[in-house]
Amino acid sequence: MRKTKVTVGVCVRDCESFVREAINSIINQDFSHDLIEVIFVDDGSQDDTLSIIENHISKIDMKTKIFHQERKGLGSARNMVVKNACGEYIVWVDGDMLLSTDYIRTQVEFMDKNPKVGIAKGQYTLASGPNLLSTLEIYSRAASKMVDFNYTDRTHAKSMGTGGCIYRTKVIRQIGGFDKDIKGYGEDFDAEFRTRMAGWLLSTNHAQFTDYERRGVEWRQLWTRYLKRGYDSQYFLRKNKNMMNVCKMLPFAAFFAGLLHSYKIYKLTEDKVAFLLPLQYVLESTAWFIGFIKSWIKTSISPEPS
C-alpha cells in the first residue's frame, strides 16, 4: 500500500443538509485516491449527520476513519484529526463545503513547491448565489482573503479560516495543535498566529471551493452567525492581546472597508451588486459588536478562572 500523502479532515456538527455533497466532492477528487485518507470527526451532532457519514463509507475508495465525541468544540475536533493523521498534509473540509475536482491536487502541488509555507488557503468561487444576500456573502468572504496574511502588524491581522486550507501536519503538531478551549470561532486565527510566530509563512493559491452560501442565506441566519463570531472573539482576544483592533469592527469602519472591497470585487466580476457590500458589512459588524459586548459583559461579571 502506498504511503498516505494527504489527510482530509472533516469536522462536522449538524450538517445533514450539506454533508452528502461535501463527501461526494471529496470522492470526485482527481488526486490519486491511494494517497488520500479521510478522517471524519462528528462533534456531538443532534441530527442525522453521523449516520449519513457512516452510510457513505462504502462509496469512498480511500482510507477512512470516523470519530464521534460529545460536543467539545472545533478546537478539540480538529485536534482529533491532527492526532490521527497519517498524511504529510491535512486538507480541512467543512461539512457544508464543495471542492473543485482538482482541489487537493492543486493544494498539494502548491505546498510541494513552497516548502516555507505552513498553511495555504484556496479561493472562494466568485459565482452568484441563489439570492442577493448569498451573493454578497460570497463576494465579501472572497474579498477578505485578498490580503497579505504574513503582515506583521497585529492590529491589521486577518484570519484565513481553517475550512479550505491545507496545513503541513508537522507544523500544526510543532505548535501544539489547536487550542481545545476554543469551542466556537477563533481556533483558526489562533493556530495561524502561532504558525507565523514559529517562522512559517501563510499563503493563498488558486484551488477553488464553494461554501454554505451556495444554498442561499437569510438575514436572520447571517445575523446569528456574526453575533456568535463576535461573542467567541472575546476568548481569543483575551488570549492574544492586541491581535485585533476592535475599533476597526465598528459599523462605520466596516462601511469603508465594504467600499474598498466592493471596488475589488467589481473589477473581477463586473457585477454591480458588489456595491451593496458596504451595507452588508454594516449589518455583520453590528451583529459582531453586539456579540462581543455581550461576551465582554459576561466575562467581566463572572471572569473565567485562570
C-alpha positions, 0 to 999 in steps of 0.5 A, spaced: 500 500 500 502 506 498 504 511 503 498 516 505 500 523 502 494 527 504 489 527 510 482 530 509 479 532 515 472 533 516 469 536 522 462 536 522 456 538 527 449 538 524 450 538 517 445 533 514 443 538 509 450 539 506 454 533 508 452 528 502 455 533 497 461 535 501 463 527 501 461 526 494 466 532 492 471 529 496 470 522 492 470 526 485 477 528 487 482 527 481 488 526 486 490 519 486 485 516 491 491 511 494 494 517 497 488 520 500 485 518 507 479 521 510 478 522 517 471 524 519 470 527 526 462 528 528 462 533 534 456 531 538 451 532 532 443 532 534 441 530 527 442 525 522 449 527 520 453 521 523 449 516 520 449 519 513 457 519 514 457 512 516 452 510 510 457 513 505 463 509 507 462 504 502 462 509 496 469 512 498 475 508 495 480 511 500 482 510 507 477 512 512 476 513 519 470 516 523 470 519 530 464 521 534 465 525 541 460 529 545 460 536 543 467 539 545 468 544 540 472 545 533 478 546 537 478 539 540 475 536 533 480 538 529 485 536 534 482 529 533 484 529 526 491 532 527 492 526 532 490 521 527 493 523 521 497 519 517 498 524 511 504 529 510 498 534 509 491 535 512 486 538 507 480 541 512 473 540 509 467 543 512 461 539 512 457 544 508 463 545 503 464 543 495 471 542 492 473 543 485 475 536 482 482 538 482 482 541 489 487 537 493 491 536 487 492 543 486 493 544 494 498 539 494 502 541 488 502 548 491 505 546 498 510 541 494 513 547 491 513 552 497 516 548 502 516 555 507 509 555 507 505 552 513 498 553 511 495 555 504 488 557 503 484 556 496 479 561 493 472 562 494 468 561 487 466 568 485 459 565 482 452 568 484 448 565 489 441 563 489 439 570 492 442 577 493 444 576 500 448 569 498 451 573 493 454 578 497 456 573 502 460 570 497 463 576 494 465 579 501 468 572 504 472 572 497 474 579 498 477 578 505 482 573 503 485 578 498 490 580 503 497 579 505 496 574 511 504 574 513 503 582 515 506 583 521 502 588 524 497 585 529 492 590 529 491 589 521 491 581 522 486 577 518 484 570 519 484 565 513 479 560 516 481 553 517 475 550 512 479 550 505 486 550 507 491 545 507 496 545 513 503 541 513 501 536 519 508 537 522 507 544 523 500 544 526 503 538 531 510 543 532 505 548 535 501 544 539 495 543 535 489 547 536 487 550 542 481 545 545 478 551 549 476 554 543 469 551 542 466 556 537 470 561 532 477 563 533 481 556 533 483 558 526 486 565 527 489 562 533 493 556 530 495 561 524 498 566 529 502 561 532 504 558 525 507 565 523 510 566 530 514 559 529 517 562 522 512 559 517 509 563 512 501 563 510 499 563 503 493 563 498 493 559 491 488 558 486 484 551 488 477 553 488 471 551 493 464 553 494 461 554 501 454 554 505 452 560 501 451 556 495 444 554 498 442 561 499 442 565 506 437 569 510 438 575 514 436 572 520 441 566 519 447 571 517 445 575 523 446 569 528 452 567 525 456 574 526 453 575 533 456 568 535 463 570 531 463 576 535 461 573 542 467 567 541 472 573 539 472 575 546 476 568 548 481 569 543 482 576 544 483 575 551 488 570 549 492 574 544 492 581 546 492 586 541 491 581 535 485 585 533 483 592 533 476 592 535 475 599 533 476 597 526 469 592 527 465 598 528 459 599 523 462 605 520 469 602 519 466 596 516 462 601 511 469 603 508 472 597 508 465 594 504 467 600 499 474 598 498 472 591 497 466 592 493 471 596 488 475 589 488 470 585 487 467 589 481 473 589 477 473 581 477 466 580 476 463 586 473 457 585 477 454 591 480 451 588 486 458 588 489 456 595 491 451 593 496 457 590 500 458 596 504 451 595 507 452 588 508 458 589 512 454 594 516 449 589 518 455 583 520 459 588 524 453 590 528 451 583 529 459 582 531 459 588 536 453 586 539 456 579 540 462 581 543 459 586 548 455 581 550 461 576 551 465 582 554 459 583 559 459 576 561 466 575 562 467 581 566 461 579 571 463 572 572 471 572 569 473 565 567 478 562 572 485 562 570 
